[in-house]
Amino acid sequence: MRRRNRETEQFSISFLDVASCGFGAIIILLMITKSAAPTNEFFTDTLPTGVIQELTRELFAIRSQTTELQEELNASQERNADQEELIGSLDSRREALVAEYDLARDQGDATSEEIGELMLARQTLTEEMERLFEETQVRQSSYIGGVPVDSEYVIFVIDTSGSMYENAWGRMLETIEETLDVYPEVKGIQIMNDMGDYMFDSFRGEWIPDTPSRRVQILSTLRTWDPPYSNSSPVEGVTAAIGSFYSPDRKISVYVLGDDFQQGGSIEQVLRTIDRINVEDANGDRLVRIHGIGFPVILSGSARFQQSGYRYASLMRELTQRNGGTFVGLNDFR
């Protein structure tokens, strides 16, 4: 019987133990060690998902309205071009008739009945041309930059919040002066803030007479007006304007000037409130026109604060559309 080499066997087992333990240790280290690339923590200035979705819907709505306004403008320009072409055609026909009438009269070969028909046709064409010309002139004079300016009374409802007073007050004064310039003469003017507070207490509930000196006084007082409290919502001011000054025999335009909409409930709630006050008459027209002018004060700041600016634009776009007016968003507030 062959004897085993005990020393060789012990050496082999010890070597395998050492190798197994070393390999196992490596595996354990790999298992408990998390291998990942280093990351840097940073904060991003982003809006919540719901806000982004709301702003996206508003953006598409504004783009849709812009397309509609452009189509309306193109259609209006085409109508004006057609009327000008028609006027030119009628003018040519009138000149031809005049020439034919003069020729027949000189030659004396036309009957009195034919001459009478020529004179009647000439008169009819002249009256038609005058009517078309007057309609074109009335249409052009009633709209300036797409804004109806057919009102006899004008009320300015001004946002007197800190953001407006500290950043856009000078531009607001220019806007009011430019607006008054497109109304050479009105029967009455009124100035109040978005809470319904009057700038001139002596004219509370009354119209300020429109005279050159009064216009100068209005702009001068606005420059130094100590702004009363404002909640950045046009509801109170528009409500006070309609309730205090509406009359069936007055054509009134209310101009709302502001930069944001922070309080006063939801947009739909504000619209319903104004709808209850500024009701439609028998012809389907609202009691007063409501125009809006937006100053991009909030929109020029940090993205986290811009939501109130977008809310104001959305509110005024819908409010003016429902109430026969126009919303104009300015590109700069300086």
C-alpha positions in Angstrom: 0.0 0.0 0.0 1.3 3.4 -1.1 1.8 6.1 1.5 0.4 9.5 0.9 2.5 12.6 1.1 0.7 14.4 4.0 2.9 17.5 3.7 2.0 18.0 0.0 -1.7 17.6 0.8 -1.6 20.2 3.6 0.1 22.7 1.4 -2.4 22.3 -1.3 -5.4 22.8 1.0 -3.8 25.9 2.6 -3.2 27.4 -0.8 -6.8 26.9 -1.9 -8.1 28.4 1.4 -6.0 31.5 0.9 -7.0 31.9 -2.7 -10.7 31.4 -1.9 -10.6 33.9 0.9 -8.9 36.6 -1.2 -11.3 36.1 -4.1 -14.3 36.3 -1.8 -13.0 39.4 -0.2 -12.8 41.1 -3.6 -16.3 40.1 -4.4 -17.6 41.4 -1.1 -15.8 44.7 -1.6 -17.4 45.1 -5.1 -20.8 44.3 -3.6 -20.7 46.8 -0.8 -19.0 49.6 -2.8 -21.5 51.8 -4.9 -19.8 52.9 -8.1 -21.3 56.1 -9.5 -20.1 59.2 -11.2 -19.9 62.2 -8.9 -22.8 64.6 -9.2 -23.2 68.3 -8.4 -26.3 69.5 -6.6 -27.8 72.7 -8.0 -31.1 74.5 -7.9 -33.1 75.3 -11.0 -35.5 78.1 -11.4 -38.4 76.2 -12.8 -42.2 76.4 -12.7 -44.5 73.7 -11.5 -45.9 71.4 -14.1 -49.5 72.8 -13.7 -48.3 76.3 -14.2 -46.3 75.4 -17.4 -49.4 73.7 -18.8 -51.6 76.7 -18.0 -49.1 79.1 -19.6 -48.8 76.8 -22.7 -52.6 76.9 -23.1 -52.6 80.7 -22.8 -49.8 80.9 -25.3 -51.7 78.9 -27.9 -54.8 81.0 -27.1 -52.9 84.2 -27.7 -51.4 82.9 -30.9 -54.9 81.9 -32.1 -56.2 85.4 -31.3 -53.3 86.9 -33.1 -54.1 84.8 -36.2 -57.7 85.8 -36.0 -56.9 89.5 -35.7 -54.5 89.2 -38.6 -57.1 87.6 -40.7 -59.6 90.2 -39.7 -57.1 92.9 -40.6 -56.4 91.3 -44.0 -60.2 91.0 -44.6 -60.7 94.7 -43.7 -57.8 95.7 -46.0 -59.3 93.6 -48.8 -62.7 95.3 -48.3 -61.1 98.7 -48.4 -59.3 97.8 -51.6 -62.5 96.5 -53.2 -64.3 99.7 -52.2 -61.5 101.8 -53.6 -61.6 99.8 -56.8 -65.3 100.2 -57.0 -65.0 103.9 -56.5 -62.5 104.1 -59.2 -64.7 102.1 -61.5 -67.7 104.3 -60.8 -65.6 107.4 -61.3 -64.6 106.1 -64.7 -68.2 105.4 -65.6 -69.2 108.9 -64.5 -66.5 110.5 -66.6 -67.6 108.4 -69.6 -71.2 109.4 -69.1 -70.3 113.1 -68.7 -68.3 112.9 -72.0 -71.2 111.1 -73.7 -73.6 113.7 -72.4 -71.5 116.6 -73.5 -71.0 115.1 -76.9 -74.7 114.5 -77.4 -75.6 118.0 -76.2 -73.0 119.6 -78.6 -74.2 117.6 -81.6 -77.8 118.0 -80.8 -78.7 114.5 -82.0 -80.0 113.2 -78.7 -83.5 113.4 -77.5 -84.5 115.1 -74.3 -85.4 111.7 -72.8 -81.9 110.3 -73.5 -80.3 113.4 -72.0 -82.5 113.0 -69.0 -81.4 109.4 -68.5 -77.8 110.4 -68.8 -78.2 113.1 -66.2 -80.0 110.7 -63.9 -77.3 108.1 -64.3 -74.6 110.7 -63.6 -76.4 111.8 -60.4 -76.9 108.3 -59.2 -73.2 107.4 -59.7 -72.2 110.6 -57.8 -74.4 109.8 -54.9 -73.2 106.2 -54.8 -69.5 107.3 -54.8 -70.2 109.8 -52.0 -71.9 107.1 -49.9 -69.0 104.7 -50.3 -66.5 107.4 -49.5 -68.4 108.4 -46.4 -68.6 104.8 -45.2 -64.9 104.3 -45.7 -64.1 107.5 -43.8 -66.4 106.6 -40.9 -64.8 103.2 -40.6 -61.3 104.6 -40.6 -62.1 107.3 -38.1 -63.8 104.9 -35.7 -60.8 102.7 -35.3 -57.2 103.6 -34.6 -54.7 100.8 -34.5 -57.6 98.3 -34.2 -59.0 100.1 -31.1 -62.6 101.5 -31.4 -62.6 105.2 -30.5 -66.2 106.0 -31.0 -66.9 106.7 -27.3 -68.0 110.1 -25.9 -66.8 109.5 -22.3 -63.5 107.9 -21.2 -62.6 106.4 -17.8 -59.1 105.3 -16.9 -58.8 102.6 -14.3 -55.1 102.5 -13.2 -53.3 99.8 -11.2 -51.6 101.8 -8.4 -49.7 98.8 -6.9 -46.0 99.2 -6.1 -44.8 97.4 -9.2 -46.6 99.8 -11.5 -45.8 103.0 -9.5 -42.1 102.3 -9.1 -41.4 100.9 -12.5 -44.0 101.9 -15.2 -45.5 105.1 -14.0 -43.7 107.3 -16.6 -44.7 105.0 -19.4 -48.3 104.9 -18.0 -48.5 108.7 -18.2 -47.3 108.6 -21.8 -50.0 106.0 -22.6 -52.8 108.0 -21.1 -51.6 111.1 -23.0 -51.4 109.1 -26.3 -54.9 107.7 -25.6 -56.4 111.2 -25.0 -54.8 112.4 -28.2 -56.9 110.0 -30.3 -60.0 111.5 -28.6 -59.7 115.2 -29.7 -62.8 116.1 -27.8 -65.0 114.1 -25.4 -67.9 115.0 -23.2 -66.3 113.8 -20.0 -63.2 112.1 -18.5 -62.6 110.3 -15.2 -59.5 108.9 -13.4 -59.7 106.2 -10.7 -57.5 103.4 -9.5 -58.2 99.7 -9.7 -59.9 99.8 -6.3 -62.4 102.5 -7.5 -60.7 105.4 -5.6 -61.0 108.7 -7.4 -57.9 110.8 -8.2 -60.0 114.0 -7.9 -62.3 113.8 -4.9 -64.1 117.0 -6.0 -65.3 115.1 -9.1 -66.4 111.9 -7.2 -69.3 110.4 -9.1 -69.1 113.2 -11.7 -67.5 113.7 -15.0 -64.4 115.9 -15.4 -65.1 118.4 -18.1 -62.9 118.0 -21.2 -60.9 121.1 -21.8 -57.2 121.6 -22.8 -56.4 123.0 -19.3 -58.2 120.0 -17.6 -56.1 117.6 -19.7 -52.9 119.3 -18.6 -54.1 119.2 -15.0 -54.9 115.5 -15.2 -51.5 114.6 -16.4 -49.8 116.9 -13.9 -51.8 115.5 -11.0 -51.0 111.9 -12.1 -47.3 112.6 -12.0 -47.5 113.3 -8.2 -50.5 111.2 -7.3 -49.9 109.4 -4.0 -51.1 106.0 -5.0 -53.8 104.5 -2.8 -54.0 100.8 -1.9 -54.2 98.4 -4.7 -54.8 94.6 -4.7 -53.7 94.3 -8.4 -57.2 93.3 -9.5 -59.3 95.4 -11.9 -62.7 94.1 -10.6 -63.4 96.9 -8.1 -62.4 99.7 -10.4 -64.3 98.4 -13.4 -67.4 97.7 -11.2 -67.3 101.3 -9.7 -66.8 102.8 -13.2 -69.9 101.1 -14.6 -72.1 101.5 -11.5 -71.3 105.2 -11.1 -71.3 106.4 -14.7 -73.3 104.2 -17.0 -76.3 105.8 -18.7 -78.2 104.6 -21.8 -77.5 107.9 -23.6 -73.7 107.7 -23.1 -71.1 105.9 -25.1 -68.4 105.1 -22.5 -65.0 103.4 -22.8 -63.1 102.1 -19.8 -59.4 101.7 -20.1 -57.7 99.4 -17.6 -54.0 99.9 -17.2 -52.0 97.4 -15.2 -49.2 94.8 -15.1 -50.4 91.8 -13.1 -53.4 90.0 -11.6 -52.7 88.6 -8.1 -55.9 88.7 -6.2 -59.6 88.9 -6.8 -60.3 85.2 -7.4 -59.9 83.2 -10.5 -60.1 84.6 -14.1 -63.4 83.0 -14.7 -64.8 84.4 -11.5 -63.8 87.9 -12.5 -65.3 87.5 -16.0 -68.6 86.3 -14.5 -68.7 89.3 -12.1 -68.2 91.8 -14.9 -70.7 90.0 -17.1 -73.4 90.5 -14.4 -72.7 94.2 -14.3 -71.9 95.1 -17.9 -74.9 93.4 -19.4 -75.9 93.4 -23.0 -78.6 95.8 -24.3 -81.3 95.0 -26.8 -78.8 95.1 -29.7 -76.4 92.7 -28.1 -73.9 95.4 -27.2 -72.4 95.8 -23.7 -73.2 98.9 -21.6 -69.6 100.1 -21.8 -66.6 99.2 -23.8 -63.6 97.8 -21.8 -60.1 98.1 -23.2 -56.9 96.8 -21.6 -53.3 97.9 -21.7 -50.6 95.6 -20.3 -47.2 96.8 -19.0 -44.6 94.0 -18.9 -43.2 94.9 -15.5 -43.6 91.4 -13.9 -42.7 89.6 -17.1 -39.3 91.2 -17.2 -38.4 89.7 -13.8 -37.7 86.3 -12.5 -39.6 83.4 -14.0 -41.0 82.3 -10.6 -42.9 85.6 -10.3 -44.2 85.9 -13.9 -47.4 83.9 -13.4 -49.3 86.9 -12.2 -48.3 88.8 -15.4 -49.6 86.0 -17.6 -52.8 85.9 -15.6 -53.3 89.6 -16.2 -52.8 89.2 -19.9 -55.2 86.2 -20.1 -57.8 88.1 -18.0 -57.7 91.3 -20.0 -57.6 89.5 -23.4 -60.8 87.6 -22.5 -62.4 90.6 -20.7 -61.9 93.0 -23.5 -63.1 90.5 -26.1 -66.4 89.9 -24.2 -67.0 93.7 -23.7 -66.4 95.1 -27.2 -62.9 96.3 -26.5 -59.2 95.5 -27.4 -56.3 94.4 -25.3 -52.9 95.9 -26.1 -49.7 94.4 -24.5 -46.8 96.8 -24.6 -43.3 95.6 -25.5 -41.6 97.8 -22.9 -42.6 99.6 -19.7 -39.8 102.1 -19.6 
